[in-house]
Amino acid sequence: MRQLLLLVFASMVAGASLADAFTVVDDTQLSLGGIAIDDTRSAVLRKLGQPCRVTETGDFLSIRMDYPGISVWLGEGGRVGEVLSKSSSHCTPAGLCPGSPFNEANVPYGPPAIVHREDGPYLEYPSSESSCWLQVIVSRGIIESVRAECQP
């Protein structure tokens, strides 16, 4: 089903001009549930409280803090490098939320880029200001998760 959905989006994008092929967002949209890329650990704790679980990951984003419906990865200097929401309680500032129909994403953002990564294709909204993006996972037309992340 996911493959079919991606083919539909690919054909929508193919019908647009190169300049209109996908939408870019600014860095203010790289936030989920009020947690933004580059926030400090203390800012995360002030907004969300103590996490349910903290995991040392051993890679670039060295600490993962899990909360109900949202996970936050901290990297260099204890700053947020990635945020993943699987809950309608943790949306982007423009209102892109897990649990919503994907066609609602076209209201605040427009069409996404279809990006082929090592583990498959994704729907993404790259930032116009940094090497970061919003990544959207869709299943059966419903947004399953939204991730804000950056290229290390």
N, C-alpha and C positions, 0 to 999 in steps of 0.2 A: 504494500500500500504506500509506504514511504517513497519508493521509487516512482510510482505513478504520480504522486503529488509533486515530486521534483520535476518530472517531465512536463507537467502542466505549467509549473512556474517557469521552467526553461522556455517553453513556447511563448509565454506571456512576455518574458524579457526579450526573446528573439524578435518579437514584433515591434519593439521600441527602437528608437535611434540609439546610436552608441552613447551619446551624451545622457540619454534618459534610461539607459539600461538598468541602472539600480540607483538606490538612494543612499547618500552618505549622511551621517549624523554628526553633530558636534560633540565635544567631550562632555558636555553637561548631561548627555543622555547615557553615559557610561556609569549608570548608577542603578542599583536595584534595592528597593526597600529603604532608600535613604543612605545606602552604603555605596560610596563612589570609589572608582579606581584612584589610587594614591592617598586615600584616607589613612590615618594612622591607626595603629592597634587601639590606642586609647579612645579614639573617636568611635571605632566599632563597638567597644565595650560600653561607651556612654549611650549609644543608640540602641544596641541589642542586649546589653547585659552580659552575663557570663554564658559562654557557649555550653551546649550539652556535652560536646566532645571536642578535644583538641588533639590533633595528630601531627607529629613531625613527619614530613614527607620525604626529606632527604634530597630534594631537588631544588631548582631555582626558586619556586614558591614553597618555602620551607615549612610553613605552618598552615594547617587547615583547621578552621574553626567552624563547627557545625551547629546550626540552630534549627528549630522546626521550620522547614520549608526553604531554608537559605544556607549556603555554605560560602565562606570567605577564606581566600588564600592570601597569606602575607608573604612578602618577599623581602628583598633588600631593604634594610633600615626599618623593618617592621611595618611596611606600608602595603596597602591592599593592591594586589596585582591581578586578582580575578574574583568575580562574584557569580554565583550560580543560584538562580531562583527556580523552584519547582512549585511555588505557592502563589495563589492569586493575591496574597497579602503583601507580596514583595514584587512590585512592578517598576518599570522605568518611569522617569518623570513625566513622559508623555502618555503613560497609561498602557503600555504593552505589558500584558500579564499572562503568566501561565494559566491555563484553564479557559482562556478566551478563544473564540474562533480566529483562525489565522487571517481571514479576510479583514478583520478589524485592524490588523497591523498596517494595512495599506492606508488607513485613515491618518494616523500620526506620522508615519514614516514613508509610505510608498513602497514600491517593489524592492525586494532584497537582492543582493548578489547571490549567485549560486557558486559556492566555493568547494572545490574538490580537495579534501585533505587526506592524510594517510589512512584514516579510518572511515572514509566515505564522504558523500556530499553534505553540505550544510547551507542553510539560509543565513546570510549575514548582512549586517549594515555596518560598513567600515566608517571610521571616524574621519572627518575632513581635517582634523587638527593633530592627530597622533597616529601611532602604529597600533591602535586599539580598535575594537569592534564589538558589536552586539551579535551574538550567535543565537539563532532561534531553532529549536527542535520542534517539529510539527508531526503529529500522528493523527491520521483520519480527520485532518482539517482543524484540529485543536492544538493550540500551543502547549507543548508538554513542558518545555523549560526555556528560560532566557538566561544567557550568560554574557557578562561583560568581561572581556579579557584583552590582553596586550601581547605583542610580540616581545619576548625578553631581549 
